[in-house]
């Protein structure tokens, strides 16, 4: 009987430790209009990017210092009016970094996608995503975005 009680207590402690590691889930949505894209005389475009950074004020006070884990991001991209081609990539920048090797390429412009590619990377204050467009079009023109873009950070705490 004593052996069974020890096993039950151990199982309860382990399950509460796992559940206690991340007590809930929530999300933060960021929306912006990306910049205009300049097309050179060759027809190739200057990379246009929209940044979606997180700061301490984006998190509720009780979660500011809590351990957080990214569970997915929902990305809404736009397209550029007049672009003959547009290669879109979504890149993650870990907290307080300015460059990233963590990118998901070949996103279709003007679509929504949910990604889990970045879930095992550090996440919290100072993290950001950038949606980069690599457009081409009529030489020596300026392309305007067709709408806004957004990133929704889904995370557990």
C-alpha positions in Angstrom: 0.0 0.0 0.0 2.8 2.4 0.9 4.5 1.7 -2.5 1.2 2.7 -4.3 0.9 5.9 -2.3 4.5 6.9 -3.1 3.8 6.3 -6.8 0.6 8.3 -6.7 2.3 11.2 -4.9 5.2 11.2 -7.4 2.8 11.1 -10.4 0.8 14.0 -8.9 4.0 16.1 -8.4 5.3 15.4 -11.9 2.0 16.3 -13.5 1.7 19.5 -11.5 5.2 20.5 -12.5 4.5 20.0 -16.1 1.2 21.9 -15.9 2.8 24.6 -13.8 5.5 25.3 -16.3 3.0 27.1 -18.6 -0.2 28.0 -16.9 -2.1 29.6 -19.8 -2.1 30.9 -23.4 -2.6 34.3 -24.9 -1.7 36.4 -27.9 -0.4 39.8 -29.0 -1.4 41.2 -32.4 0.6 43.8 -34.3 -0.6 45.5 -37.5 1.1 48.0 -39.8 1.2 49.2 -43.4 4.5 48.2 -45.1 6.6 50.9 -46.9 6.5 51.6 -50.6 8.7 49.4 -52.7 11.1 51.1 -55.1 11.8 49.3 -58.5 15.1 50.0 -60.1 15.8 50.6 -63.8 16.6 46.9 -64.1 13.1 45.9 -63.0 14.4 44.5 -59.7 13.0 45.9 -56.5 14.5 47.2 -53.3 13.6 44.9 -50.4 10.6 46.4 -48.4 10.1 45.2 -44.9 7.6 45.7 -42.1 8.8 45.1 -38.5 6.6 43.8 -35.7 8.6 44.1 -32.5 7.6 43.4 -28.9 8.4 45.5 -25.9 7.6 45.2 -22.2 4.4 47.3 -22.6 3.0 44.6 -24.9 2.8 42.1 -22.1 0.4 42.3 -19.2 2.2 43.3 -16.0 1.9 39.9 -14.4 3.5 38.2 -17.5 6.3 40.7 -18.0 8.9 38.5 -16.2 7.1 35.2 -16.6 8.7 32.4 -18.7 7.0 32.5 -22.1 7.1 30.1 -25.0 6.0 30.9 -28.6 3.3 28.4 -29.7 2.7 29.8 -33.2 2.5 33.0 -35.2 -0.3 34.0 -37.5 0.9 36.1 -40.4 -1.3 38.2 -42.8 0.7 39.5 -45.8 -0.3 42.1 -48.4 0.7 42.4 -52.0 2.2 45.3 -53.9 0.0 46.9 -56.6 1.7 46.6 -60.0 4.3 44.0 -58.9 5.1 41.4 -61.6 6.6 39.1 -59.0 7.0 39.3 -55.2 8.9 36.8 -53.1 7.8 37.2 -49.4 9.7 35.9 -46.4 8.9 36.0 -42.7 11.9 36.2 -40.4 12.2 35.9 -36.6 14.6 38.0 -34.7 15.2 36.6 -31.2 15.1 39.2 -28.3 17.3 42.2 -28.8 18.9 41.1 -32.1 18.9 42.9 -35.4 19.6 40.1 -37.9 18.1 36.7 -38.3 18.9 33.4 -39.9 15.5 32.1 -38.9 13.3 32.7 -42.0 10.4 31.1 -43.7 10.6 31.9 -47.4 8.2 31.7 -50.3 5.1 33.0 -48.5 2.4 33.9 -51.1 1.7 37.7 -51.1 -1.8 38.6 -49.9 -2.4 35.5 -47.9 -2.6 34.3 -44.3 -0.5 31.6 -42.8 0.0 30.1 -39.4 3.6 29.0 -38.6 5.2 26.9 -35.9 8.7 27.1 -37.4 10.1 29.4 -34.7 8.6 27.8 -31.5 11.9 26.5 -30.1 13.7 29.8 -30.3 14.0 32.3 -27.4 10.8 34.4 -27.0 9.9 37.4 -24.9 10.5 41.2 -24.5 12.5 42.4 -27.5 11.6 39.6 -29.9 10.4 40.6 -33.4 9.3 39.4 -36.8 9.8 41.1 -40.1 7.8 40.4 -43.2 10.1 41.1 -46.2 9.0 41.6 -49.8 11.4 41.2 -52.7 9.3 42.7 -55.6 10.0 43.2 -59.2 8.0 45.3 -61.7 8.1 48.0 -64.3 11.5 49.7 -64.2 11.8 53.0 -62.3 8.5 52.8 -60.5 7.3 53.0 -56.9 4.9 50.3 -55.8 2.3 50.8 -53.1 1.1 48.1 -50.7 -2.4 46.9 -51.3 -3.2 46.9 -47.5 -1.9 46.2 -44.1 0.1 43.3 -42.7 -0.1 41.7 -39.3 1.6 39.3 -37.0 -0.1 37.6 -34.1 2.2 36.1 -31.5 0.5 33.1 -29.8 2.3 32.1 -26.7 2.0 30.2 -23.4 3.2 31.4 -20.0 
